[in-house]
């Protein structure tokens, strides 16, 4: 009898230890932003155990990155939706135009993505059997007049609906920013609208308060309710998310008395490590069966000044009386949310959250996170293990609305460093190559190798907005005999510093405390974020010269993660 009791106790203890062990294994922490840097307007879909997330890219190419995850924490870019110039290009457009607010969905074995090409093609839909691609050529949806379309599939009725932001009723706004949410039934087999358009929301949750920019709408169904949720307040510091619901997909939709369900606009502006401008949200079920919300927000270094663009964040959703709540605004969005499920790391994924560092090499293929301006032209660059990335000098500059010899990666931290080794022999003062930190065509700093009065020099330029000209901030002689030089740009919140190295070991300061606010979204305007870029140009003249970049190193070290 005693032996049986001992065996029973041992079995219980073993089971208890097993449970504790597995419980410990199943703990992780979601770290915000889950995608650092210029990754705005997120949209997400869950298919089985997999999550796929997309973002706006405006006039950068390839367009609309596709990220994969199995835990909502670790993300790997697996492709781009617009990756062929035959699908679409953005030549002649400002960098902050192009593709606005994609929305991804899945139904019966097919992935659907809707988006707005703001200046040319309008609203369109593309499809794929594999989210990594290839995606189809865009199919225009001319009846959908507005922005931010998304498709809702109702599996119970086998019907689909496309909803979007549109003009005020009769195109007669009562005030600036007066918009509506409208919807059509959508023929998902033939990719076109069906029936008549219906207005679902006028102005926002309370027209008497003159709400502005109701946009980025989504519908989901839960417990017999159709929930229509959308951004409101504009995509800056007054940004928010609101929700309405109805028993019928066509409405009428009644707003939640506790709106907004997500905002940070009422919190003190001088709070430490602030997260602001939260909105443009989408709900998704997590691996633990609980609901989460992904949304855009920003991390300013001061007030409303930020250079990293609008980023992708996550937070848990709580339900009360069949209404969802994320963060009403009394509390700050957290940089860390502990969750009770297992972390799943994906092989070959670059880190995307917290502090990290990595080196991109150019011996085989370009990393899919890298961006070109407006289109893809493989004729002006080549890759090799010995020389790295070689750019042919093109007459186009980053100040022009074309396709210059520029390849960029996002600045993903307030405190960051980008570094490269350049091999280049300029033949005139027009020929320049180097490392650039760029917000848009009118706002950048460029550290480059060129010539002045027949001698090789290192130069630091600042753009002169709306002039297509640059101001020389400093210039030093090029002292290396090898033709190779290390170039480094570092961000320190509200300043940048610029260093050079002639031996790949010792870094010498060229200039520090350069104004970072000049590259902020608040100063430059628009919807994009800063990129570190490898860039070469012959400044309007034809040239047969080339410049080679051996690598691109990146490191981020933001204080909120220490």
N, C-alpha and C positions, 0 to 999 in steps of 0.2 A: 504493500500500500504506500509506504514511504517513498519507494522508488518511483511509483506512478506519479505521486505528487511532485517529486523532484523533476521528473521528465516533463510534466505539464508546465511547471514553473519555468523550466529551461526553454520550452517551446514558446511560451508567452513572451519571455524576455527576448528571444531571438526575433519573434515577429515584431515586437515593439521597437527593437533596434533597427530592423529592416524598414519599418515605417518612418522612423526618425531619419534614417539615412536617405531614403527616397525623398522625404520632405525637404531635407537640406539641399538635395540635388535639384529640387524643383523650385528653388528660389532664385530670382534674378531681379535686376533693376533696369527699368526703362530710363534712358538718359536723354534729356532734351537739349537741343533739337535732335530728332532721330536722323534727319538729313541736314547737316550744317551747311551754311552758305546759300547761294542763290538757287533755292528749290521752292518756288512759290506755288500757290494754287493746287495743293495736293488732292488727288483723288485715288481711292483704293477699292479693290475688290478681293474677296476671299473665295477661293476655289479649292474645295477639299481642305487640305492642311496648308495650302500655299496662299500667300498674299502678294498682290501685284499693285504697285503704286506708280503714279505718273505725275509729272509737273509741267508747268508752263516753261517755255524757252524763248518766247518772243521771236526775234529775228536771228537768233543763233541757230547753227546747223551742226550736227543733226538735231532734229526737233523732237521734243517730248521723250525724255528718258523713261525707260521701264525698269523699275527696281523689283527684286524678288526677296521675300523673307518668309520664314516659317515661325518667327517668334515676335514680330513687330519691333524688334530691337536691332538685329543685325540685317543689313540690307546689301544686296549685290546688284549692280546694274547689269542687266542681261541683254539690253538692246536699246534701240530708239525707234519710235513709231515712224517718224519722217526721216528716213535715212538714205533716200534716193532723190537726186535733183529732179527726176522725172515725176515724182509725187508732187513736189512743191519747192519753190525757192523764194527768197525774200530780197532779191536784188532790187536796189533802189529804195529800200525801206529803212527807216531809222531802227536802231537796235532794240528800242523799247516798243516796237510795233509787232507785227508778225502774229504768233500764235498765243491766244489768250485762253486760259482755263480749260484744259482737257478734262474729260470725265470718262472713266473706264467702267465697263460692266461686262457681265458674262451670262450667256443663256444658251442652253442646249448645245454645248460643245464649241461655241463661237465667242470670241472676245470682240466687244464693240467699243469704239472710242469716238466720242464726239468732241468737237473743238471749234473755235472761231479763229479764222484768219481775218484779222480785224480790218485790213485795208483792201483786200482783193477778193478772195474766194468766199468770204462770209462763213456761214456755218456748214460743217461737213461731217461725215461719218466715215470711218475706216474700220476694217474687220481683220481678224487673224485667227487661225486655229491654234497658234502657239504665241503667247505674249512676247516671247523673245523675237518674233518676226519670222518671216516677212509679213508686214502689214500691207493691205491692199492700197491701191490708189484711192485718193479721196473721192467720195461721192457727195456732191453739193446738195444742200437741203434749202433751196431758195425760199420756201414758204416760212421758214423759221427766221424771222427778222429780229435780231437782237444779239445777245452774247450769252456765254456760259451754258450751252445746252447740256442736258444729261438725260440718259434713257433709264426709265424704270420698267422692269419686267415684272408682271404679275403672273406668277406661275400657276395660280389657282384658275385663272381665266385664259391663260395662254395669250395675253395681250401685252403690248408694250406702249409706252407713252414717252413723249419727248417734251420736257419742260425747260424754260429758259427765261432770262431777263429780257424785257422788251420795253417799248415806249409807254408813256402815260396814255390813258384812255383817249382815243381820237387824236393822239399826238398833241395834246394840249396840256402840258404839265402845269400843275398848280404852283410849283416852286422848283428851284434848281435841284436836280437829283431825284425828282419824282419819276419813279419807274414802276413797272408791273411784273408779275410772274404769270406767264401764259403756258398753255399746253395744247398739244395735238395728240391724238392717237398716232402710233408709229407702226407702220408695216415693216417689221424687222426682216422679213424675208426678201422684200424688194427695196428696202432702205429708202423709204419715202413716207411722208405724212399721209394720214387718212382722216377723212371727216373734216370737221370745222374746228378752228382755234377757239379756245375758251380762256378767259381771264380768271386766274385763281386768286391772286393777291393784288390789291391796288395800293401802291405806295409802301406798304410794310405792315407791321402789326397794329398800328394805330395812325390812320391817315391824319387825324386832327393834330398830331404832334409833328407833322411834316417829316416823316422818316425818309432818309436818302439811301439810294443805291441798294435796293433789295436785289440780290444777285446770287449767283452760284447755287441754284436750288437743287435739292434732291428729295426724293420720296422713298420712304421705307414703310413696310407694313409690320405691325406687331399687335397681338391680342385683338385683332379685328379693327384696329385703327390704322388709317393712312396718315403718316406723319410727313408733312412738308416742312423742311427746314432750309434756311438760307442765310447768307450773310446780309448784314445791314450796317449802315453807317459809313461806308467807304473804307478802303483798304489801308488807312493810316491809323492814327492813335484812337479814333472813335469807332474802330472796327468792332463788330460783334456778330454773334450767331443767334438767330431766333427760330422758334418752332411754332407750327400750327398743326391742327389735326382734324380729320373728318372720317366718318364712317363710309364715305363714298370717295373713290379716287378723284372724281370731278368736283368734290366739295359739296356744300360750302365748308371752308376751312376756318376753324376757330382758333385764335391765338392763345397761347399759354399765358396765364396771368403773371407768371414768374419770369417772363422774358426780360432781358436776354438770357439765354442759357450758357453763353460764353462771352466774356469781355474782360478787359483789364483797364478800361478807360477811367474808372473812378478811383483808382489807386494813386497814392502820392507819386508824383513824377520823379522825385529825387530818391526813390527807394534803391537799395543796393542790388546790383545785377538784375535790373528790371527786364521783364519780358513784356512787350507791348504789341498793340495792333493785332490782337488775336481774333480770328474769324475764318471764314471760308472753310467750313468743316465738313467732314463726312464720317458717319458711324460705321463700325465694323465689329464683328464678334471676334474676341480674342481666343487664343489656344485654351484658355481656362473656362470658356463658355460665357465669360463676362463681356460686356460691351465696352469698347474704347472709341475714342474720337481722334482722328488726325485733322490737323488744321494748320494754317499759316500764322506765324507771328514773327517778331523781330527782336533782336538783342541790341539795343542802342548803347554806345559808350558814353553818351551824354544827351539828355533831352530826347529829341527825335532824330539824332544823328547816328546813322549806321551805314557801313560800307558793305556788309556781308549780304545785303538783300533780304528778302522775305524767305524764311526758312520753314521746314516742315517739323511740327511738334506733335506730341501725343499726350492724351490724358484719359483717365478712366471716366466712364459715364455711370451715373447713379439714376435710379428710377424712383419717382414718388407719384402715387396716384396716376400711374400710366403716363407720366411726363418725364422726359429725359432732362438731366442737368449735368453740365460739365464743370464750369466755374463761373458763378453768377457775377463775380467781380469784387466780392468782399475779401477774397484771398488771392494771393499771387499764384500763378501757375508755377508748378514745381519743376526744378531741373531734374528731379529724380522721383520716379514712382516705383516702389517695390511691388513685384507681382509674384504669384505663387504658381509658376510653371517653369518648365525647363528652357534654358537658353539653347538656341540652335545656330551655330556658326556655319557660314557657308564658305566652302573652299574657294580661294582666289578672290575673295571680296576685299576691296579697299575699306579701311575704317571710315565711318561716316558720322559718329557722334563722340562727344567728349574731346579730350586732347589726344592727338595722334600725329604721327609722322610717317612719310613714305617717300620712295623715290620712283619716278616713272622713267623707264628706259625706252629706247627707240630702235631696238634691234629687229623686232618682228612686226608688230602692229601697234597702232595707237590705242591707248586705253579709251573705252567708250565714254568716259566722263569728259573727255576733251572736246572743245568747241571751236568751230570755225565761224566766220561771219557770213551769214545769209545763204551760202550754198557750199557744196563740196566739189572741189576740183583737185583731183589727185595728181595732176600734171606738174604742179609747182612744189611738191615735196617728195622726199624719198627717205627710206629708213635703212640703216645698216648697223651692224654691231660695231664696226670700227669708227664711223663718223657720227653715228646717232641720227638725229633728225636734221636733214639738209633742206633748207628753204631756198628756192630761187627768188632772187630779188624781183619784185613786181613794181610797176609804176604806182599802183594804188597804195594809198595810206589808210590808216584806221579812221581818218577824218572824212573819208569818202564813203558813199553809200554802196560800195561794191564788195569785192572779195579779195582783200589784201592778203599777203603772206603772213598770216596770224593764226596761231593755235593757242588756245587759252584754257586754263583751269580756274575754278572758282576760288576766291578768297573765302575760306570757311571758318576763320576765327578772327576775333578782334585783335588778338596778339598772334601774329603769324610770320612766317619767313618762307620766301620762295628763292631758289638758287639754281643757277645753271652754269655750265662752262661753254663758252662761245669760241669757235674758231672762224675767223673772218679776216679778209684782207680788202678793205674798201679801196676803190679806185678813184673816188671823187668825194666831194662834200655832200653830194646828193645820196650817196650810198650809205645806209645806216642799218645796223642790226643790233638787237639786244633784248632786254627783259623789260616789260611794260606792266604797270598796274593801271587798269582801265575800267572806268565806270560806263562811259559811252563815247560817242564820236567827239564830244567837246570837252571831256573831263578825263585826263590821264596824266601820269608821270612816266617818262621813258628814260631808262638808263641804257645807253647804247655806245657802240664802237663806230667811229666814223673818221673823217679827215677834216682838218682845218689848216688852211695855208700850206697844203701839200704834205702835212704830217699827220700821223695817226694820233687820235685823241679819244678819250672817254668823255661822254657828254651826258648831262642830265637835263631833260626838257620838261616843261609844263605846257599843256595845251592852253590855247587862248580861245575860250568859247565863242562859237558863231563866227569865227574868222578863218578857219582852216589853216591856222598858223600856230607856231610853237614859240615859247620863250625859253632861251637858254639860261638855266639856273646856275650851272657850274660846268667847267671844262678843265681836264687835266691831261697831260701828255700820256700816251700809251708807252709803257716802259718795257714790256715783255718783248723778247725777240722771237718767241715761238708763234706769235699771232693768236695764242689762246689766252682767254681772260675769264676769270670767274666773276659773275654778276649776282648780287644779292639785294633783294628788297625785303624789308621787314616792316610790319605794321605794329604800332603800339597804341591801339585805340584811336586817339585823335591825332596821331602823327605817323609819318613814315620815315624810315631811314634807308640810306643807300650805301652799299659797300662794294668794293672791288678787290679782286685777288689776282696777282700775276704768277703765283706759284702753286695755286690750288690748296694752300695751307693757311697762309696768313691773310686775314681780311682787313682792309684799310677803309676807314670811314670816308666816304666822299661827301655826304651831306646828311644831317639829321634834323629832327624836329620840323619836317616838312608837313604842311597843313593837310591832314586827312579829310577834314570837313569838305574840302574842295571836291573830293570824290564821293561824298555821301549822297544818298538818294534825296535827302532834303534840299541840297544845293543843286544837284544835277536834274532832279525831277525824274519822272518815268517809273518803271516797275522792275528794273533789273538790279543786279548787284555787281560788285567788282570782280574782275578776272585778272590773274597773273598770266601774262602772255609772252610767248616766244614770237618775235616779230622782226621782219626785215623788209626794207623798201628801197627803191631807187628814186623815190620822190618825184614822180611824174615823168621820168625818163626811162627809156628802154635800157636793159642791162642783161648781160649774160653771167653776172656774178652770182655766187651762192654764199650762204652762211650756214654753219653746222652747229647744232646744239647737242652736247653729249648726253644730257639728262635734264630732268626737272625735279628737284627736291622740294618737298613741302613739309612744314611742321607748324602745328598750332599749339598754343599754350595759354589758354584762357583761364583767368583766376577763379571763375566759378566752379571749375572742375578739380581744383587742388584740395 
